[in-house]
Amino acid sequence: MTDQYHIYGIGAALVDTEITVTDDDLTRMGVDKGVMTLVDEARQAELIGYLQDHDIASQRASGGSGANTIIAAGYFGCRNFYSCKVAGDENGEFYLNDIRDADVVYPSTLGSHEGITGKCLVMITPDAERTMNTFLGISATVSVAELDEAAIAASQWAYIEGYLVSSDTGRAAAIKLRELAEANNTRTALSLSDPAMVKFFGDGLAEMIGGGVDLLFCNGDEALGYTGTETLEDAIAALKPIAKTFAITLGAKGSVVFDGSNLLEIATEQAKAIDTNGAGDMYAGAFLYALTQGEPMQRAGEFANKAATKVVTQYGPRLRAEQHEELKAQYF
């Protein structure tokens, strides 16, 4: 029987605004560089007020880590289902239009709730590092009510965004999704998402991982932080008991992939990075697309490196639809 969906995902739904800043700006605003920090709407408005004279790099792009991954995989050619929560406001409608364009299926109740759609202020420094201050809005209430068991059972993969760990209801939904996936022989993938999530919510992430996942995505800092190790070699050893396979992104150094038996060091092309926002999300989306097409993990890692390298050369967490096709034509 052919699965109806390649990937079933769950995560926060956020509308991003990217603004270019300096390191001095971050210091003056009291913002921790390179991580995602949860803020209330008043604090986010205060930051936007401070930055009102700065250049807007990318105005209003639908985001959220899991959504970026699912939408990227969708544009590459996957059939996907995504559970999230947006309000019936202008940003919510903007968000729904964006995921429709990527042919992502979503629950029929999405966009019918009262509240405020989540917003993320993404600040890009000259070294291309992204720093995020996020007001979750209605995304903070994502729960098991948003799950669709039939769609989970009809999917090859269940993809869980690590940022859900910061919400009690979101963490419970992530755990339930993993359990339902396991019960229906749907493979599980999880992203650690951010060094701050690892630092402050490590126990919650362990709950979400449970007895282990089929595929784990993380970057080098997240791997070290989650495992409490000081070297990449030790982190790799510590990840093997909790993930059958995993991919660790290493920026310009490419990535390291464990395929269940062998450790694969996968180099990447060098490029001038101007914005790293969404790089890890794009990597996961391209990697999962390649796996759903029957490619081995070596090839999946090579294609994911290529896609992530492309996205960091422009502002915004996404590639244009035609850029996905160009990448596929180069590789497949």
Protein Blocks (a to p, Z undefined) as FASTA:
>chain_A
ZZfbfbdcdddddddddddddfklmmmnopaehiacdddfklmmmmmmmmmmpccfbgci
aedjklmmmmmmmmnopacdddddddfbfklmmmmmmmmmnopacdfkgopagcdddddd
ddddfkopacddddfkjmlmgcfklpcfklmmmpfbdcddfklmmpmklmmmmmmmmmmm
mmnopacdddehiaklmmmmmmmmmmmnmnopfbdcddfklmmmmnopabfklmmmmmmm
mofbdcddehjnopaddehjaccdddddddddfbfghklmmmmmmmmmmmmnopafklmm
mmmmmmmmmmmmpgcjbdcfklmmmmmmmmZZ
